[in-house]
Amino acid sequence: MTITNERKVLVGVLSVAGLILGADRLMGAGTSGPDAAAASSPAANATLALSDLVASITADDATATPLAVEPAPSVLVAARLDALASDMDLDLATVTDRFQPAAGWFEDASPPPASGTNEADPAPAPPADHEFVTSHRVSAVMLGRTGTTSGAIVDGRFIPVGGTIDGATLIGVERDRARFRIDGEVVEGRLDQSR
């Protein structure tokens, strides 16, 4: 192990810090710590002055009782709730659990209606033999939470949603495809599975 300048400086700084700490502990001029710091604070001085004021007022009035704050009882919340339930004559078996999820949360979603029953039929599938689709290769898609993190890798370049390549604007990505808008026409480039 070689002693570099950096290590020499580090040892020097630690030595000086140790000497200062040792000198402070050996020759400490008075008390230190949280109690001494609290006693020297203005808030502690104000508390002492207030207690002196209260003592002088109560000394003048012999009939006055000193103010006392009783500590709060340490009773568990469960015990307090049980006492409250018994005072209110509640039958805990009939009380519903407010933290239980609603019944509809875990039901399976109903299947979508048949295509003939929906007023707005789905758009026809975009042409797969468009010139753009045949001349460009979609090698990956990335699904993010926002449009700026979603995109597709087309011909080795990342194109975010809203970005353009050769006049085609990427309008959306799905798990295995990317949709582009070219001159008002929507075309779909499928993920290249030839790897």
N, C-alpha and C positions, 0 to 999 in steps of 0.2 A: 504494500500500500504506500503510495507516494503522498507526501505532504505538499499539497498545492496551496497557492495563495488564498484560495477560497476557504480552505479548511483552517488555515492559520487565522484568518479574520473571524471565522465562526468560533474557534476556541477562545480567541481574545475577547469577543463580545460576551460569551457565556461566562468567562472568568470574571470580567468586570461586573456582570449582573449578579453573580454569586457573592462577590465581595460586598457589593452594596446591600444585598439581602442579609448577609451575615452581620454586617455593621449595624443595620437597622434593628435586628433582633437582639444583639448584644447591648447596644447603647440606646435602645429606644427611649425617647424622652416622653414618657407618659403612656397612657393606655391607648390601645388601638383596637379596631374591630367595630362591629356593628353597634354595640352599646355606646361606645364613645362617640361614634359618628352621629347617632341619633340624639345624644344628649347635647351635642353642639349645634344641632340644626335649629333654624328659626321655629319650625313647627313644634319641636319639643319645648323650646322656651315659652312659646305661646300657651302650650298645654299646662306647663308649670304655673304660669301667671294666672291662667283661668282657674286652676284648682286652688291657688292662694285666694283669689277673689271669692270663690264659692265658700271657702272655709271662713273668711272674714264675715261674709253675709250671714252664714248660719250661726256663727258665734254671737252675733248681735241679736238674732232672733232665736230664743231658746226653744220655742215651740216648733220651729221648722224642722222637718225631717230631711236628712241628706238624700240626694238623688242616688238611686242605686239601680244598676242594670243587672238583671238576673240573666245568667247564661241560658241560652235556648236548650231545651231538653234534647237529648240525642235519641230520638225515636225514629225507627226505620219508617220509610215511606209506606212500605207494605203493611206495617202494623197500623199506621194512621188510616190507610184506606180500609182495612178490615174494621176498624173502630167506626169509621164513617158509614160503612155498609150496614153494620149492626144497628147503628143509631137510626138509619133510614128504613130499616126493615126491608132490605133488598134481598131477593133470592138470587144469588150469584149464578145459579144454573140457568136462569132465564135471561140473563144479561148477555147481549151479543158481543162478540170480540170486535172491537173497533179497528184492530190492526189486521184483520183477516181480509185478504183481497176479495174484490167483488166476484160474483159467480161468472160473469161474462169474460173475465180476463183470461181464463184458461180454456175456454171452449175453442174448438177448431173453427177456423174461418170457413164460412160457407163458400162453396164453389162459385165461380163467376157465372153469370147467366149465359145461356147459349147465345151464339152470335146473332141469331135471328131476333132475339127478344130485346136487344139493346137498341136504343134509338140511334145512337151514333156508332155505326159499324167501324171496326178498326180500319186504319188506313191500309191500303194495299201494300204488300211487301215491296220494298224498293228494288229496282232492277240490279241484278248481280253481275250483269255483263256490260256495265257502263265503262266507257273508255278510261275514266279515272281509276276505277277499281281494278281493271286489268293491267294498268301501267304502274300502279303503286302497290307496295307490300306493307300490310299492317302486321308487325311482328309482335307487338305486345300492347295491352291496354292496362291502364292504372285507374282504379276506382278510388276516389277520395271523397271526403265529406263536402268539399266545396269545388266549384268549377275550376279554380286555379290549381288544385292538386289532382284533378282528374285529367286524363289525356290519353293519347295513343302514341306509340312509336311507329312512325311511318317512314319507310326508306331509311331507317337508322337515326331519325331525328325525332325528338320529343315534341309533340304538338299538343298544347293544352286545349281544353274545351274553349272554343271561341277563337282559337288560332287558325291561321290559314296556311295552306300548302298548295301551290299551283292553282290558285283561284278557288279552291274548295275550303269551306269553313267547317271545322270540326264542331258539330252541334251536340254530340253526346256519345257516351261510351257505355257499353254493357259488358258482361263477363267475357263474351267471345266475339265482340264486333265493335266497330266504330261507325258512327253515322256522320256523313258529310252533306253539306248543302252546296250545290253547284248550280248557279243561275236559277234559283228557285226550286230546283229538283233535289230531292233527298236520295242519296245513294248510300249503300251500306257496304263497308269493307269488312270481311270476316277475318278473324285472326288466322294467320298463316300457320297451319299445323304440319308443315313439311319438315320440321326440324327433327 
